[in-house]
């Protein structure tokens, strides 16, 4: 395995048409930050690059919908995303954006280099054009009928109902989403990167040279390569993006998939204008891409092909992509608002950054999709962070203050149980380093917590609170070792829970940590003063998580209401048949629940003809007393039928709402009982 002098870490650029959610965090940003912090602790030279992806059609659609400019949209969300990352402790060395002048210049130069080398293919194809709007239509600006399932409102790139990928020209009865007009086909010229040209080199580089990549990454790459690569357009007709920097390309911009990964380079240039090339072109620099599984193809095949075509850049050494995180057993969906948004979490659960980082790492979707639930969030906080880690540290420090005035006691000779504890911790530290190095962050987190588990068991087995009466010297040794374990924990947890780790070091009066201090049992010198312990974690009560679950349920209900459509109209009936239905107005004289029938109410109706009894299944939506005196519409000539032993002589009319509830239909003003509805 090649030895590198330094490591460049990049993270997928979040799309600046909305905030980030826990799926993004679990898949990309928390694992990347864990690795970056681990490497810094080891004293290695690293650079951690992030930034916002700010071009593309979804941003223009959102801007048009809100009546603002695309720049307004990206300015808003770039600010929210950047601030959220900072508050969660994602330790980027730079977090920039693809609307920066540096990026515009870098992306333009990159395209021009490939263009001048003859690396692109020029192709003319037909694309849908809106004559009234005077522009070609990107896929998302075309809607129509899906040719596969017949659903209306399918987009030009995908049918949301059946999930089939489409081309805009596949749609039946296509319409422009801008004007509603029927678009026409027009010729347009674009530049394509011939991925097929680079397929043999990509095949060797991935399938032969990088068999150590994660199975989910390697497998997806192999699948794409086995299907055969095709040329891919690097430009599109749009007015939002980086203009194609060649003559005759008016109205065309760089396709966002081509533009965005160059953001890693431009953000490095922005941070280090004089030394950026050593991070991108020096073969002694190792490059890692942290991404989600939806970006594997772009970072393992497309972007490397771009770098190969340019010729002077390093290729990524590893792409430790994760799978997807689900939420409460359902897929996270930004359009349905089924998500836990980071900026809202930080506001609603202040001081709980480490809890989120811990739970997302414990549930990281490293090899397959995983699930986040608020009950698990609560359980892991209360039973692991509070009851294991926080409990051990607090017990050790409280005992130190109780018996030794808050000063680290001097240790005597280590006994067998002490050496056994050190051996267990040394093994955990060894596993921890190995798992972190190989991107097994879930296992690494367990290794770190094993140190705290060992400490808890050590105190339980030695019982210094009992031993103090007969053997103070032995208790000094026990408390010394317990405090040394606390110091080790402040280092072991630094990559995972940096806020807690810093707070613990401050309580122990420890300085800047380094990884090589792990497994050292003399980090705290005898006689050193420690602060009075403050709880590192607090219990999360039921009402906190219940409020978060209710928030999700409210979002689901609101989405269902917004998505509601009326039932399909039933088959036609003749006017003669319709005339047979006799609908009349009546006044409710009495109303009561039908015994042993939760859904049924029994009405006594003044129908202008001596009165009648009607049974209706609306008890879930109305209290009997609320209906007395109201006027309702009812079918007067329906054949009588018995319901729970009560003969119903008609049917009260009600409408089914979007949420499934019922609303009784009645006149808007007073009507004589028995009046016909015509």
C-alpha positions, 0 to 999 in steps of 0.5 A: 500500500502506497504511503502518503504525506498528506490527505485531502478529504472532500465531502459531497457538496450539498445542494443549496435549494434547501437545508441539510437533514440527518440523512446527509449527516449520517451518509457524508458529513459526520463520518468525514468529520470523524475521519478528519478529526482522527487524522488531526489527532494523529498529527497528520497533514490533512485538508478538509474541503466542503462547499455548497452546490449552487447551480442547476434546474431545481434552484431556478424552479424554486426561484421562479415559484417564490418570485425571487432570483436564483442567487437569492435562493442559494444565498439563503440556503448556503448561509443556513447550511454553513452555519448549521455545519459549524454549530454541529462541529463539522470541522471544515478547513474551508466551506465555500460555494460554486457561485464564487469568482474563484469557482467560476474561473476554475470551472471555465479553465477546466472546460477550456483545457479539455476543449483545447485538447479535443477531449469533447464530442460536439453533437446536435440533438433535438430538445423541447423548446417553449416558443412563448418563453423563448427558451429550451426546456430542461427536463424538470421544466417539462411535464406530461403523461408517463408513457409507462404508468399513465400518471399525469404530471410526470416530469421530463426526467422521472415519473414520481408515481412509478419511479421510472427514469424518462427523457422529456421527449418520452412524455405523452402530451408534454407541456412547458412548466413555464407557460403551459404551452405545448413545446416544439422540438428544435435542434441544439448543439452540446458538448459531450465527454466520451466516457467510453474512451476512458472505460478501459482505464477506469475498468483497470483502475477500479476493478483491478487496482481498488478491490479494497473499496467498500463492496457497495461502492465497488459493486455499483461501479462494476455494474456501470462498467459492465453495462458500457459507458456512453458519452455524457453531455457537459453543457445544457441550455439554461441561463443559470450556471457557468457560461460555456467558455467558447464561441457560439455557446451563447445561452449554454452553461456547464452542466451541474454534474460537470461544474460541481465536483470542480468545486473541490478544486476551486474551494482548495484554490480559494483557501490556498491560492499559492499552494493548492496544487500540492493537494491536487497534483502531488502524487504523495497526496491521498484524496478521499471522497466522502459521499452518499450512494447516489453520488458513487457513479459521479465520483468513481467514474465521471469525475475521475474520467474528467481528471484523466482527460485533463491529465495533471490531477491525482485520482481519488484513492478511496470513495467510502460512500455510505447507503441511505438513512431512513426515518421512522421506517420510511424514506427521508423525503424533502418534498414531503417534509419527512426529515429531521432538518439540522438547523431545526434540531439545533434550535429545538434541542440546544446543546445536544450536538454530540447526542445527534453525532453519536446516534447517527454514527451508531446507526450509520448506513455503512453497508446497507440502509439503516433507520433513525427513530426518536425512541432509539435516539432517546434510548442511546442517550439515556442508556449509553451516553448518560448511564455508561460514559457520563456515569463513569466519568462522574463517579470517578471525579466525585470520588476524587473530590470526596476522598482526596480534595479534588487532587489526583491521588498518587498510585501505588503498585498496580495489582492484577485487576489494574493490569487487566483493565489496562490490557482491555483498554489497550485492546480497545484502543488498537481496535479503535484506531484500526476501525477508524483507519478503515472507515468502520466508524460504527465499530470504532464508536463501540470500541471507544464506549468499551473504555467507559464500560471497562471503567464502570466495571472496574469501579463496581468490582473494586468498590473504593467507597467500601475499601476507603475504610480499611485501605486508603492506599489501595483506593488512591491507586484505584481512583488514579487509574479511574481518572487516567481512564477518563483522560483517555476517554477525552481523546478516544471520543474526540472524533465522535463527540468533540464538544463533550471531549473538550468539556471533559478535558477542561474539567480534568485540566488537560491540554491539547490532545494527541492520538499517541497519548491513548493508552498512557496511564500517567496523563494526569500527574499525581497532585494535579487539581481537577475541577468539580464534575459537571454532567457531560450528558443529561437524560432526555425525557419522553415529552422531548421525543414525543414532540419530535414524533408529533412534528413528523406526524403533523408534516405527514398529515399536512402533506397528505392534505396537500396531495389530496385529489378527489376520487375519480368520478363514477360511471355515468347515470341517466337523468331518469335514474338520477331523478329517482333519488329524493333528497330532502332537508330535515331538522335534527330533533334528537341525536344519541349514540347507538349502544355497542356501536362506536361509529353510529349515531341515531337521529330523530328527524323532522322531515315535514311528514311526521318524522323518521329515524335515521342511523349514520356512521359519523360518531367519530366526527360529531358529538350528538349534542352538537347536531341537535337543532341543525338542518341536514340533507338526507335521502328520503326514498332509500329502502329501510335497513336495520343497523345494530337493531335500529331501523334506519329510514334514509341516509344523511348526506356527508362529504369526505374530506382530504384527511378522511373525516366527514362533514354533514351536508346541510343548507346554508340558511333556514329551510322548511323541513321536507323541502326537496333538494333539486 
